[in-house]
Amino acid sequence: MKQLRTFKKVLWRVPTLHWLGEFISCCHDLAIEVFDTFLEKI
C-alpha cells in the first residue's frame, strides 16, 4: 500500500502523466454521461 502511494506521488510529479490522468478522468466522466443519456433515450 505504501509503495502504491509513492508510485502515485512520482506519477503526479511528471506533468505529462499528470495531464494524461486528468484527460482520462475527463473522458471517463464524459463517457458515463453520454452512456446515461443514451440509455435514457432507449
C-alpha positions in Angstrom: 0.0 0.0 0.0 2.9 2.4 0.8 4.6 1.5 -2.5 1.4 2.5 -4.3 1.3 5.8 -2.6 4.9 6.5 -3.5 4.2 5.5 -7.1 1.3 7.9 -7.2 3.5 10.7 -5.9 6.0 10.0 -8.6 3.3 10.0 -11.3 1.9 13.3 -10.1 5.3 14.9 -10.4 5.5 14.1 -14.1 3.5 16.8 -15.9 2.7 14.6 -19.0 1.4 11.7 -16.9 -0.5 14.1 -14.7 -2.1 15.7 -17.7 -2.8 12.2 -19.2 -4.5 11.2 -15.9 -6.7 14.3 -15.9 -7.5 13.7 -19.6 -8.5 10.1 -18.9 -10.7 11.2 -15.9 -12.5 13.8 -18.1 -13.1 11.3 -20.8 -14.3 8.7 -18.3 -16.8 11.1 -16.8 -17.9 12.3 -20.2 -18.3 8.7 -21.4 -20.5 7.9 -18.4 -22.7 11.0 -19.1 -23.1 10.1 -22.7 -23.9 6.5 -21.9 -26.5 7.5 -19.3 -28.2 9.8 -21.8 -28.1 7.1 -24.4 -29.8 4.6 -22.1 -32.5 7.2 -21.2 -33.4 7.6 -24.9 -33.9 3.9 -25.4 
